[in-house]
Amino acid sequence: MKAEEYQERKVEVAGWPVNLTSYRLGAEWHSKADNVSPGAALSRTTGATREEAEEKALKRAEELLARTKRHTV
């Protein structure tokens, strides 16, 4: 199977920059949210539509990033 309708964009979640990637494999949509700086995957989700998959990924990313503490230097 080949990824179709690939889309990548940068959004801000809980004050952090996040890369949001989504694509379709067959009838199912996949989405991944990752931290831009180190590129660590925060969440990977699937859904029936692009919007559903992206919404799930962003929700989980927000849960994780909201718990992250920032220290001033």
N, C-alpha and C positions, 0 to 999 in steps of 0.2 A: 504494500500500500504506500501511496505517496501523499505527503502533506499538501493540502490545497488551501487557497485563500489565506496564506500566511500574513500576519500583521504584527508589527512590533511598534510600541510607543512608550514614551516616558511619562509617568504621572507622579504626583506627590501624594504620599500616604503617611499620615501621622507625622508630618514634617520631614519625611525622608524621601529621597528620590528612588523611584522604583521603575524597573523595566517590566512592561507587561507584554507578553507574547501570546498570540492565539493563532490557532490553525485548525483545519478540519481534516480528520482521517475517516474516510467513509462517511457515515451518517453522524458521527460523534465529534463534538468540538472539544479541543484541549486548550488549556491556558496555563501559563506559568508566570509567576511574579518573582522577580529576583532583585536583590539589593544591588544598585548600580555600581557602587564602589568596589566591593570585593567580588561581585557577581554571584553571591551565594543564593541558591534557590530558597525562597521563602515558602512557596506553595506551588503545587501542581494539581490542577483540577480538571474535571470533564463535565460536559453538560450537553443538553439537546440543542442549544443555540449558542452562538458566540457570546451574547450578552450574559447568559446564565453562567457559562464557564468563567468569564472574566469577573463577574460579580462575586462568585465563590472564591476565586484566587485573591481578589482585592480584600475581601472580608477577612480571610485568614491572615494575609500579610499585615493588615491593620491591627489584628489581635496581637501578632508577634511584635510588631514595631512599637506599639503603644506601651509595651512592657520594657522596652529598651531604655536605659538611662543614659542621659548625655552628661558628660563631665566637662566643665569649662577648664581651659588650659591657661 
